[in-house]
C-alpha cells in the first residue's frame, strides 16, 4: 500500500486543464520579464568554476527562498534539480520549474522528505547539481535548515551560495518579503566561496557548518543589496519597532 507520505495531494477537477495552460504561460512571462533586466556585475564565478572542476561537476546551490525569482532565470542553464513539495500547489510549481529549465523531485519536510532527499543525493553522486532553498518553503526567514549540509556531506559536493539583487524590485508582503526585479532593472549576482562539509562530520560540527551556511547566505545577499543602497527587508513584521533586517531582540515578535 502506498504510504501517506508518498501519496500526492488530490487535484481538483479543473486542475488538469489549468496545469496545461498556466505553467507555460507563467514561464513565458517570467522569461520575458527577466530578459528585460540588465546584469551589470558578476562576482565569484571563478570560485564556482574551480569548485565544479574539483567536484567533477556536482554542486549544491543554496539560496534564500526570497531570492528565487531571478535565480530561476539566471540559473536555468545549470540544469539543476529542485526539491518541490508534494502539495497541489507543488504540482503547479513543478510544472513551472520544468518549463524554466529545471529538473525536480517531489517532497518536503512533512511529506516524502526522506525519499526526496535520497533521490537528490543519488542525482548529485552521478555528477548532477541541486538547488536548495535553505530556509525552506515556509521559513522562518534566514534560518538555514540542516538539509543542505547533510546533502553536501553525503555527496561530497560543494555548497555554493548564489544570490542576486536589483536596483528596482517589487517587495512582496510574504513571510520572507519575496523579491521580484522590475522591468529593465539593473542586476548584480554573487557566488560565494564554496563550503565543503567533511564526510564524517556529525553533531556539533554539523551545527557549525549550518551556521556557516546561514552566515554566508546572509553575507552574499547583503553584498548584493548594498551595491544599490541599504539591505532589502527580509522579514514581515507586525510591530513597528521590530526590524525588517538583522537579528531580533528577545522581546521582538514576528509572524
C-alpha positions as CSV (number, residue, x, y, z in Angstrom):
1,X,0.0,0.0,0.0
2,X,1.2,3.5,-0.9
3,X,2.2,5.4,2.3
4,X,0.6,8.7,3.1
5,X,3.9,10.5,2.8
6,X,4.4,9.3,-0.8
7,X,0.8,9.8,-1.9
8,X,0.3,13.1,-3.7
9,X,-2.4,15.5,-2.8
10,X,-5.6,15.1,-4.9
11,X,-6.1,17.6,-7.7
12,X,-9.4,19.4,-8.3
13,X,-11.5,18.7,-11.4
14,X,-10.2,21.8,-13.2
15,X,-6.5,21.4,-12.4
16,X,-5.6,19.2,-15.4
17,X,-6.8,22.0,-17.7
18,X,-5.0,24.8,-15.7
19,X,-1.9,22.7,-15.5
20,X,-1.7,22.6,-19.3
21,X,-2.1,26.4,-19.6
22,X,-0.8,28.3,-16.5
23,X,2.8,26.9,-16.1
24,X,3.9,27.5,-19.7
25,X,2.3,30.9,-19.7
26,X,3.8,31.9,-16.4
27,X,7.2,30.6,-17.6
28,X,7.0,32.8,-20.7
29,X,6.1,35.9,-18.7
30,X,8.9,35.3,-16.2
31,X,11.4,34.8,-19.0
32,X,10.2,38.0,-20.8
33,X,10.5,40.0,-17.5
34,X,13.9,38.7,-16.7
35,X,15.2,39.3,-20.2
36,X,14.5,43.0,-19.8
37,X,16.8,43.1,-16.8
38,X,20.5,44.1,-17.3
39,X,23.2,42.1,-15.5
40,X,25.8,44.7,-14.6
41,X,28.1,42.8,-12.2
42,X,29.0,39.2,-11.5
43,X,31.2,38.2,-8.6
44,X,32.6,34.8,-7.7
45,X,32.2,33.0,-11.0
46,X,35.8,31.8,-10.9
47,X,35.3,30.3,-7.4
48,X,32.2,28.5,-8.7
49,X,34.1,27.2,-11.8
50,X,37.0,25.9,-9.6
51,X,34.6,24.2,-7.2
52,X,32.8,22.4,-10.1
53,X,36.1,21.3,-11.6
54,X,37.3,19.9,-8.2
55,X,34.0,18.1,-7.7
56,X,33.6,16.7,-11.1
57,X,30.7,19.0,-11.9
58,X,28.4,18.3,-9.0
59,X,27.3,21.0,-6.6
60,X,24.6,22.1,-4.2
61,X,23.4,25.6,-4.8
62,X,21.9,27.2,-1.7
63,X,19.9,30.3,-1.5
64,X,17.2,32.0,0.5
65,X,13.7,31.5,-0.7
66,X,13.3,35.3,-1.0
67,X,15.8,35.3,-4.0
68,X,14.1,32.6,-6.1
69,X,12.8,34.7,-8.9
70,X,15.8,35.9,-10.8
71,X,17.8,32.7,-9.9
72,X,15.1,30.7,-11.8
73,X,16.2,32.7,-14.9
74,X,19.9,33.1,-14.3
75,X,20.5,29.5,-13.1
76,X,18.4,27.7,-15.7
77,X,21.5,26.9,-17.8
78,X,22.9,24.8,-15.0
79,X,20.0,22.3,-15.3
80,X,19.9,21.8,-11.6
81,X,17.3,19.7,-9.7
82,X,14.9,21.5,-7.3
83,X,13.0,19.8,-4.4
84,X,9.4,20.8,-4.6
85,X,6.6,19.8,-2.2
86,X,4.0,17.1,-3.0
87,X,1.1,19.5,-2.4
88,X,-1.4,20.6,-5.0
89,X,0.4,23.9,-5.3
90,X,3.7,22.0,-5.7
91,X,2.3,20.4,-8.8
92,X,2.0,23.8,-10.4
93,X,5.5,24.7,-9.2
94,X,7.0,21.5,-10.6
95,X,5.4,22.1,-14.0
96,X,6.7,25.8,-13.9
97,X,10.2,24.7,-12.9
98,X,10.3,22.3,-15.8
99,X,9.3,25.0,-18.3
100,X,12.0,27.2,-16.9
101,X,14.6,24.5,-17.5
102,X,14.9,22.8,-14.1
103,X,14.5,19.2,-13.1
104,X,12.6,18.4,-9.9
105,X,11.9,15.8,-7.2
106,X,8.9,15.9,-5.0
107,X,9.0,16.0,-1.2
108,X,9.1,18.3,1.8
109,X,9.8,18.3,5.5
110,X,6.3,16.8,6.1
111,X,5.6,14.6,3.1
112,X,8.0,12.4,1.2
113,X,11.0,14.3,2.6
114,X,13.3,11.3,3.1
115,X,12.6,9.9,-0.3
116,X,13.2,13.2,-2.0
117,X,16.5,13.7,-0.1
118,X,17.7,10.3,-1.1
119,X,16.8,10.9,-4.7
120,X,18.5,14.2,-4.8
121,X,21.7,12.7,-3.3
122,X,21.7,10.0,-5.9
123,X,21.5,12.5,-8.7
124,X,24.3,14.5,-7.3
125,X,26.5,11.5,-6.8
126,X,26.0,10.9,-10.6
127,X,27.5,14.3,-11.2
128,X,24.4,16.5,-11.3
129,X,23.6,19.7,-9.4
130,X,20.8,20.6,-7.0
131,X,19.2,23.8,-5.7
132,X,18.2,24.0,-2.1
133,X,16.1,26.8,-0.6
134,X,17.9,26.8,2.8
135,X,15.1,28.4,4.8
136,X,12.5,26.1,3.3
137,X,9.1,26.9,1.8
138,X,7.7,28.5,5.0
139,X,10.6,29.8,7.0
140,X,11.4,31.2,9.4
141,X,13.2,33.6,7.1
142,X,17.0,33.5,7.1
143,X,17.3,30.4,9.3
144,X,19.2,27.7,7.4
145,X,17.8,24.1,7.8
146,X,20.2,21.2,8.1
147,X,19.2,19.6,4.8
148,X,21.7,21.3,2.5
149,X,24.5,20.4,5.0
150,X,23.6,16.7,5.0
151,X,23.4,16.5,1.2
152,X,26.8,18.2,0.9
153,X,28.3,15.8,3.5
154,X,26.9,12.6,1.9
155,X,27.7,13.5,-1.7
156,X,31.0,15.4,-1.3
157,X,29.5,18.2,-3.4
158,X,30.5,21.8,-2.6
159,X,27.8,24.1,-1.1
160,X,27.7,27.3,-3.3
161,X,25.6,30.3,-2.1
162,X,24.3,32.3,-5.0
163,X,22.3,35.5,-4.7
164,X,21.2,38.5,-6.7
165,X,19.8,41.9,-6.1
166,X,18.5,44.7,-8.3
167,X,18.1,48.5,-8.2
168,X,14.4,48.3,-8.7
169,X,12.3,45.5,-7.1
170,X,8.8,44.6,-6.1
171,X,8.9,43.6,-2.4
172,X,6.0,41.3,-1.7
173,X,4.3,41.1,1.7
174,X,5.2,37.5,2.3
175,X,7.0,35.9,5.3
176,X,10.4,36.5,3.6
177,X,9.5,39.7,1.7
178,X,9.9,37.9,-1.6
179,X,11.8,39.9,-4.3
180,X,10.9,40.3,-8.0
181,X,13.0,42.6,-10.2
182,X,11.0,45.2,-12.0
183,X,11.2,45.6,-15.8
184,X,14.6,46.9,-17.1
185,X,16.2,46.7,-13.6
186,X,19.9,46.6,-13.2
187,X,21.0,43.3,-11.5
188,X,24.1,42.0,-9.7
189,X,24.9,38.3,-9.0
190,X,27.3,36.9,-6.3
191,X,28.5,33.4,-5.9
192,X,30.5,32.8,-2.6
193,X,33.5,30.7,-2.0
194,X,32.3,27.0,-1.7
195,X,31.7,25.3,1.6
196,X,33.0,21.8,1.8
197,X,31.4,19.6,4.5
198,X,33.7,16.8,5.7
199,X,32.4,13.3,5.1
200,X,32.4,12.3,8.7
201,X,31.1,15.5,10.3
202,X,28.4,15.0,12.9
203,X,26.8,16.5,16.0
204,X,28.2,19.9,16.9
205,X,30.4,20.0,13.8
206,X,27.3,19.8,11.6
207,X,25.7,22.7,13.5
208,X,28.9,24.7,13.0
209,X,28.6,24.2,9.2
210,X,24.9,25.0,9.3
211,X,25.7,28.3,11.0
212,X,28.5,28.9,8.5
213,X,26.0,28.4,5.6
214,X,23.5,30.7,7.3
215,X,26.1,33.5,7.7
216,X,27.4,33.0,4.2
217,X,23.9,33.3,2.7
218,X,23.2,36.4,4.6
219,X,26.6,37.9,3.7
220,X,26.1,37.3,0.0
221,X,22.5,38.6,0.0
222,X,23.6,41.7,1.9
223,X,26.5,42.4,-0.5
224,X,24.2,42.2,-3.5
225,X,21.7,44.6,-1.9
226,X,24.4,47.1,-0.9
227,X,25.5,47.6,-4.5
228,X,22.4,49.7,-4.8
229,X,21.8,51.0,-1.3
230,X,20.6,49.6,2.1
231,X,19.8,46.0,2.7
232,X,16.4,44.9,1.4
233,X,13.8,43.9,4.1
234,X,13.5,40.2,4.5
235,X,11.2,39.7,7.5
236,X,7.5,40.5,7.7
237,X,6.7,42.2,11.0
238,X,3.7,43.2,12.9
239,X,5.2,45.7,15.4
240,X,6.7,49.0,14.1
241,X,9.7,48.6,16.5
242,X,10.6,45.2,15.1
243,X,13.4,45.4,12.5
244,X,12.8,44.1,9.0
245,X,16.5,43.0,8.7
246,X,19.1,41.6,11.1
247,X,18.9,39.8,14.4
248,X,15.9,40.2,16.7
249,X,15.8,41.2,20.3
250,X,14.1,38.6,22.5
251,X,11.2,41.0,23.0
252,X,10.5,41.3,19.3
253,X,7.8,39.4,17.6
254,X,7.5,38.1,14.1
255,X,4.9,36.3,12.0
